[in-house]
Amino acid sequence: MKKSDIAVLLLIVAVVGVLVFFSVKLLVGDQTMQPVSVEVARPIATDVIEPSADIFNATAINPTVPITIEGGDQKPIGN
């Protein structure tokens, strides 16, 4: 490459760099420091609340008990 080609290439890169800089600054904008209100975290309480008797009672369904369904002659899909 000739020296004039390199100079033109550097000029184009510089102009494009400046255009990109200002277009990004236009799109993103300037940072401004503004006060923001945040919710203050409450401390963790050590008291325990009793669970509801409507949900936790002696006749409630226990989801941890294994359930076996028998008497079906159906075969699984794919067999």
N, C-alpha and C positions, 0 to 999 in steps of 0.2 A: 504494500500500500504506500501511497505517496504521503508526504507530510500534510498536504492540503486535505487529503481524504480523512486522515486521523483528526485534524483540527475540526473539520465539519462534523465528524462523528461525535467528538467531545462536545461540541456546541449543541448538537441535537440532544444528547444525553442530559446535558445541563438544563436545557429548556424543558425537557420532559420531566426531569426531576423537580424543578420549581413548580410546574403545573400540577404534578401529583401531590406535592406538599400542600399547596393551597387548596386543592380540591378535597383532600382528606381533611384538612383543617375546617373547611366549610361544611362537610358532611358530619364530622364527629363533633365539632364545636370545641370551645375552650372549657377547661375545667374551672368550675367556680366552687368555692367553699361555702356551702350553705349549711346551717344547723339542721340537724335531723333529730326528731324525737323518737326515742326507742322505749320499748316496754321494759321495765325493770323486773328481773327474775325474782320470784318469791322463793324464800328458803323452803327446803323440803321439811315437811312436818313429820313428827315421829308418832303422832297418834294414829291408831288404826280404826277405821270405820267398819262396823259390822255389815256383812253383805246382806242383800235383800232376801227376806224369807220367801218372797214370791218365786225367786229363781233358784235359790239354794235351799232345797228342802228334801225330806226323806223320799218323796215320790218323784223326784226329778229324774230325767233320763240321764244315765251316765254314759257319756260318749267314749269313755276309755274301755268299756266292756266289748270284747270281740263278738261280732254277730255272725252266725253261720246260717246261710240260707240253704236248705236241703230240699230234696224232692223234685228237682228240675231235671228233665231229660234233655234239655237243650245243650247243644255243643257250642263251644266258643266260635267266634267268627274266624274263618280261615281253616278249620279242620273238616 
